């Protein structure tokens, strides 16, 4: 029951509806019809499908893939459409043009042609200065496409960094699945353990019923005192109380499992797997130095180190020259007529003063790269230690199971001997009840030890990527 409380305490708040709709005590459901049977693998599959943490991790993968697609668009030309209109209170062009002063450049070929023509026709007849005004309103617009040719490798490295983000999201999802599998096994085997203990109580009750009948007959015959019969009665009451607690615990554990795997609670649910003879852990022993390379954490550390290197390249790229080519198409009504024009161009940008600032940013990023390498080496050692500790725990658990099995076998022999001696009048009822209590304790401990072993085996297999 202590193990049950420790494992299921986090799920207690998840059962408000159950607490409202169910009675405070649970009756035996042996007479109820079984509605469904679930194996451990089925529970794991349902947990993967319905667990909120895994669903969110899968959404993170989709988000990372969308980010990667967004960065990929940087390979293509950047197209933009711009337009504008203006109305000035005074003409933007207001100048005096004297006789012979025809070398005027208005920055617009059409305007230059107009004023050159006017001067050639009417210039000889003009003795005074000419005042020219224009551009008091107009509409301009155009479409422009710019294709980056070289931007310091930022587009390529940015796409690589986005790809690392997708890989990291997938690894995080796999890690969430492993955590969900381990939690599923803990809940599943806990229920199996409680059900085994219920079988033990059923067996004890059968023994107590037999002892009660024998003791009643012996009391009526005056062979034993009524106190012996009272001891059996008290033990039967104790077993009923324990059975009630176990029924409550099984119902609570099943509720927690149903919530974890995302199905509706079913009090008649049956778990089909059982813990039989546990396997020797030696068959799962692997080389930890080789196994560490397959660890999700190891791969995430690789991605983190690569990401820091790419960030450094992105900073360096900001200080490199940038080359781009483009083309555009413009239109305007600046000369009171609709005019269109096309153009192509190339640009070259060479940052000069930015190198000073970027040199410090590059050095700072180099420190981040060094930190990532140091963290990786440190975590590698921690993961090796973690696998070794998991292996030690697994072996200790296996040894404990073997020891408890021997204890249970001895307790069984002791109970059989005490029962025979009691029937022969050589020992008292207290001796039989004590032997029965020792057997019950050993069998309950064996069920707990087997569950502990199965959970530790799963953890070790996960840590070694089996």
N, C-alpha and C positions, 0 to 999 in steps of 0.2 A: 504493500500500500504506500510506503514511502517513495518507492520508485515511481509509482503511478502519479503521486502528487507532484513529484519533481518534473516529470515529463509533460504533464497535462496542465500545469498551472497557467501557462501562457494562453491556453484555450478556454479558460473559465469564463472570460468575458464575451466569448463568441456564442454563448448559448442562452441568450435572454428568452427567445421564443420557446426553447425547450423547457426552460425553468418555469415558464408561465403555463404551458400546456400540459406538463407531465406532473404526476403526483410526486411528493417528496420522497417516498419510498417506492422501490420497484419490486414487483412480484415476479416470480419465476416465469420465464417465457417458454418453458419446455413444451407447453401445450399449444403454442402458437405455430402457425404454418410458416415455413421458411419461404421468404419472398425472393431472396437473391443470394448468390454465393460468389465471393470475390477471392481471387488469388492475389499473391503479393505483386506479381507482374501486372495484373489488371489494375491494381491500386496505383502502382507507379505510373502506368499509362494515363489513368484518369487525372492524377496529380499534375502531370506534365501538361495535359490539355487545359486544365481549369485553374491552375495555380496563378494567382495574381502577379506574383513576382516574375514568373516566367513569361507571362503575357506582356508585362511591361518591358522585359528584356528583349522580347521579339519586336516590340515597337521601337526600341532603341536601334535595332538593326535596320528597320525601315528608315528611321530618321538619318542614320549614318549613310545609307545608300542614297537617299535624296540629297544629302550634303555633297556626296561624291559626284552625283550627276550635275549639281549646280556648279561645282568647281570645274567640271569638264567643259562647260560652255565658254570658259575663258580662252579655249583654243580657237574659237570662231570670231569673226569680225563683230565689233560692237557697233550696232546700227542705232542711230538716233534721228529723230525729226524735231526740228526747232522752227519756231516762227515768232513773229512779233509785229506790232503796229505802233505808230507814234503820231502825235499831233503836237506841233510846237507853237507857242504863242508868237514867236518870231522865227523867221527863216534861219535854218542852220547855216546856210550859205549866204553871206553878205559881204561883198568886196567891190572895190573900185578897180577898174581895169583901164589904164591909160592907153593912149595911142601908141602902137608899136609893142605894147606889153602883151605878147601872146603866149609867152612861155609859162602857161598856167596848167598845172596838173591837179585835177580834182579827185584823183584816186578812182575814177570810173571812166572806162573807155568811151562809153556812150556820151557822157557829159563832155568829155574832151572834144569829141567829134562835133557835137552841137556848137560849142563855143568857137571852135576853129572855123567852122563853116560860116557862122555869123560874122566873125571878124573878117574873113576873106571877102565876104559880099559887101558888108557895110563899113568895114574899117576905113577905107579911103575917104568916106564922107563924114567921119566922126572927128571933130577937132577937140572935143572935150573928153574928160574921163567918163568911162561907162561904169555904172553901178550895177552889179549883178547880184540877184537874190534868188534863192530857191531852197528846196528841201525843207518845206515846212510841215509836210506830212508824208506818210508812205506805209507800205506793208512789205515785210521781208519774210522769207521762209526758205527751208531747204531740208534735204535729207543727207546724212553723212554716215559713212561706214569706215571704221578704222580697224585695220588688222595688225595686231602686235606681231612683230618679227622676232624681237629679242627683248626680254624684260628681266634679264639676269637669272633665268631659270626658275623664276617664281611660279610660273604656270605649271611646269612639269613637276616641281617639288611640291607644289600645293596639291596636285592630283595624287601624288604618292602619299602625302600625309592624309588625305581623305580616304585613300584605300586602307591605310593602317587603322583608321577609325572604324571602318566596316569590319575588319578582322578582329579588332578588340571587342566590338559589340557582340560578335558571334561567340567569342571565347567567354565573355561575361554571361551570355545566355547558357552556354554549356555548364558553366560553374553553378548557375542558378538551378539547373536541372539536377546536378549532383547533390546540391544541398537539399533539394526537394525529395530526391530519392532517399537520402539518409533519414530525413524526418519521417518519410512514409514508412520506412522499415522500423524506426523506433516505435511509432504508433501501432503498426501492425503486430510486431512481436510482443509489444506490451499487452495487447488484447489476448494474444495466444497464451501468454504467461498467466494472465488472470483466469482464462478459461481452464488451463491446466490445474490451477489451484482450486478451481471450483470442482473439478473432477476428484481432486484429492479429498475435498470436504465431503463429497458424495460417498466416497469410499469409507471415510471415517464414520460418517453417519450410519452406514450399513453395519460397520463393526460395533458401533455403540448400540444400535438396535439389538444386535445379537447379544451383547453383554447385558443389556437391560432385561431381555427375556430370561437369560440365564440367572441374573441376579434376582429377579422377581421370584423365580421358582426357588432359588436357594433361600431367600428371605422367608417365603411361605413355609419352607421345610425346616426353618430354624437353623440352617447351616451357617449363614453369615448374618452380620448385623445389617440393619436398615441403612446405616451410614454409607455402606458400600453402594447401595442402590441410589442413595442421594448423590454420591459423587458422579455416578453415571448420568443422572438427570441433569446435574449442573454442567457436565461436559456437553451434553446434547444441547442445552440452552446456549452455551458458548459457540457451538458449531452453527446454530441457527443465526446467531448474531453475525458471525464471520461470513456466512453465506449471504446474508442481506447486504453486508458491506461490499462483498465481491460483486453481487448483482448490480449494485449502484455504480461501482467502479467500472464494470464492463460497459454499462450503458453510457457512462460519461466518456470512456475511451472510444467507444464506437462513434459517439457524437463528434468527438474531436477529429477522428479519422475521416468521417464523412465531410466535415467542414474543410479539412485539408485537401481532399481529393475533389471537392466541388460537386458532391451529390447530395440529394435529399436524405435526411436522417431516416434510417430504417432499423428499428429495434430488433427485427428478425433477421438482420444481415448475418450471414455465416462466412467465416474466413476459412478457406479450404486448405491452406498450407499448414503444416505442423513442423515442429522442431523434433526431428528424429535423432539419429546418431550424428553428432557434429563432425565435420571433416577435420583431419589433422592440418594445422596451419602451414606445415612444411611444404605442402604442394603449391602454396601461393607465394612462397618466398622468391623474390627477384633481386637482381642487382640494383641497389638504390641509385648508384651513380649513373647508370644508364636510364633508369626509370624517371629520373628527374627531368630529363630532356623532353619527356612527353607530358609533363605537368602543365596544366592550364596556366598556373601562376608563372611558370618559367617562360612560356610563350608570351604572356602579357609583359613580362620584364623585357623580353627581346623587342617587342613592339614599342615599349616606352623608350628604350635606348635609341631605336631607329628614329622615333618621332623627334627626340631632342636633336639628333644630327640633322634632320630635315629642317627643323626650325632655324638652326644655324645657317643652313644654305639659303633659307628665305631672307634672313637678315643681310647676308652677303649680297644677295640679288638686288636688294633695295639700293645698294651703293654702286651697282654696275650701270653702264650706259644702257639706254633703252631706245630701241628703234621700232618705228611703226610706219606703215604705209596706209593710204586711204584714198577715198574718192567721194565726191559730193556733187549734189545738183541743187542749185539755188534759183530763186525767183524773187522779183521785187517790183514795186510800182513807184520807185523813187523819182522817175522822170515823167510822171503822169501817164505812163504806159506800162503794160505788163512786159517784163523782160526776164528771160531765163538764161542760165549759164551753167556749165559743168566744169569740174576741176578735179585734178589728181594731185596728190602731195605725198611727201615723205617727211618724217620728223626724226630728229636725233636729240636725245636729252642725256647730258653727261653731268651727273652730280659732282660737285667739287667740294663745297664746304660740308656736305653731308658725311663725307668720309671720316671727318673728325668725330662726329657723334656716333656713327655706325661702328667705328673701331672699338669703342667702349661696349656697345651692345653685343658685338661679336665675342669679345672677351668674357662678358657676362654669360653668354649662352654656352661658351666653352666650359665654364664652371658648372652649368647645369648638366652638360654631357658627362662631365667627370662625376658629378653627384649620382647620375643615373647608373653609371658603371659601378660605383661603390655600393649603391643600394642593391644592384643585381648580385654582386658577389656575396654581400651579406645575407640576402634572402636565399641565395642558393645554399649556403651553409645551414640556414634555419630550416629549409625544406628537407635537407638530408637528415638533420636532427629530428625533424617531425616524423619522417618515415621510420626512422630507427625506433623512436618512442612508440609509434603505432604498432610496430612489429613486436616490441617488448610487451606492450599491453595485451596484444593478441595472444602471445605465448603464455603470459600469466593467466589470462582468462581461460585458456584451454586447460592449463594445469589445474585451475580451480574447479573446472567442470569435472575433470577426472577424479579429483579429490572428493567432491560432493557426491559423485556417483558411488564411490566406495562407501561414503558415509551412509547414503540412502540404502545401499545393499546391506550394510551392517545393521542399520536400524530396522530393516525388514526382518532380518534373521532374529534380532532381539525381540521384536514384537511377536513373532511366531513362537519363540521359546517361552516368552512370558505368558502367552495365551495357553500354551500346553501345560505350563507349570500351574497356572491358575485353575485350569480344569482338573488338574491332579491335586489341587488343594495345597500346593507348595508355596505359592505367593499370594499376596493380597490383590484386591481390585486396584489399589493405588499403583502398584507396580505395572499392571497392564495399561492403565491410563497414562502413566508416565512414558512407557515404551511407545504407546500410540502417539503421544505428543512429540516425542523425538523423531519418529518417522515422518509425521506431518511437517515438522520444521525442516527436515532434510530434503524432503520432496519439494517443498515450496522454494527452498534455497536453490535446488537444482534447476527448477524452472527459471528462476531469476538469472542464474549463472549462464544458462544456455542462451537466453535473450541477450545478455550482455556480450556473450561471445559472438553471436550473429551480427550485432551492431558494430562491434569492433572489427569483425572480418570485412564488413561492407566498407567501413572507413579506410582500412588498410588497402583494399582493392582500389578504392577511388584515388587514394594518394599515390599509388603506384601505377595508375592508369591501366588497370586490368578490366 
